[in-house]
């Protein structure tokens, strides 16, 4: 669980910083970072639930 959280945070930070480096507005970068965090965390949790079901 902790690794999924860290992977999601790193992906969100990279997306936000990448947008700022490319010249986008900071508020838009924060929004995209939040969206990437939610998407990545949701995907990781779905994958973990699938793997856990396969093991049962």
N, C-alpha and C positions, 0 to 999 in steps of 0.2 A: 504494500500500500504506500509506504513511504517513497519507494523508488518511482512509482507512478506520479506521485505528487511532485517530486523533484523534476522529473522529465517534463511534466506539464508547465511548471514554473519556468524552466529554462527555455522551452519553446515559446512561451508567452513573452519572455524578456527579449529573446532574439527577434521575434516578430515586431515588437514595439520599437526596439532600438534600430532595427533595419528600416522601418518606415521613417523614423526621424532622420537617419543618415541619408535616405533618399530624398529628403526635403519636405515630407508631409507635416501637417500640423500635429503638435504634441497631443491634443485631445483625441484626434483620430487614431494616433498610435496607441494610446491607452485603451481605446475601445477595441481595436484590433487585437491587442495583447490579451484583453479579457476574453474575447471570443475564442482566440486560439487556446487559452487555458481551459475554458469550458469544453471545447471540442476535443482536445487532446486527453483531458482527464476522463471524459465520458467514454471515449474510445478505449482507453486503457482499462477502465473498470469493466466494460463489456467484454474485452478480451480475457480479463482475469476471471470473470464469471463463467465464460465459455470453457476455459481450461479447467476450472474447478469442477464443472459439471461432467466433463469428460473423464475426470479421475474417479468419480463416484461410481 
